[in-house]
Amino acid sequence: MLPIPGDDTILVGTISDLTQRAFKTNLSKATPRVESTPQGNAIVFTAPRYTHYVLTTKHETQEGAYGPGEPHRLLVWRKRR
């Protein structure tokens, strides 16, 4: 499994694409923010009907593989507003 790039623009684009595919929700106009949740600090997007939460899971790789601390997995969930 390849890591999700650490560049913020690419990460937000990846999240937007994922939510479009999974939930049919367009987050292109939503401003991401960080919010504390019981699961940890999440990237949060507020859309008209739902608030979407995204946790990134980082995996420390061996030096030279992908570099330390790159996000590898996303956990996405939403709550009705």
N, C-alpha and C positions, 0 to 999 in steps of 0.2 A: 504494500500500500504506500503510495507516494504521499508526502506531507502536503498540506495546503500551504501555499506560499505565505510568508510572514508579512508581506507588503499589505498594508491596511486596505488599499483600493482593491486589490485582487481578492482579499478575504471578504470584503463587503459584497463584491460582485458575485463571489461563489455562494454566499449566503442568500443573496437575492435570487440567483438562479435556482438554488435548492428549494426555496419557499415557493417560487413560481411553479416548479414541477410538483412538489408535494401537496401544496395547499391552494394552488391557483391564485396566489396573492402577489400583487405587484408591489414591491417595496422600493422601487426606484426613487420615489419622492419622500420616503421616510428617512429621518435622520437617526443614525445609530447612536446609542449611548450605552454606557456601562451602568449596570444596576446590580445590587447585591440581592441574591436569591438564596433560599436554603441549600441549593446545590452548589453555590459558589457565585463568583462574579460572572454575570452573563452580559452578552451584547444584546441590547433590546431595541426592537423596531416597533413603533406604534403605527398601525394601519387603521382604516376606518372602522372595521368590525372587530379586529383582534389585535392583541399585543403578542408579538413573536419574541421568543427568548432563544438564545443560542449560547451554548457552552462549548468552548474548545478544549480538546484533550491534547496535551502535549506529551511527546515521547522523546526522551533523551536518547539520541542515537550515538553510535560510536563516532569518534572524531573522523571527519572526512566523508561520512555517509551523506547526511543532509545538514549537518551542523546541529548544535544543541537547541532544544526548546522549540522546534517548529510544530505548529498545530497539525495534528494528523487526523483527528476525528471531530465531527460536529454533532452535538446533541441539540435538536431543535424541537420546541414545543410551542403551543400557542394557548392563549386564554381569551375568552370572549370579553370585550370591554363593557 
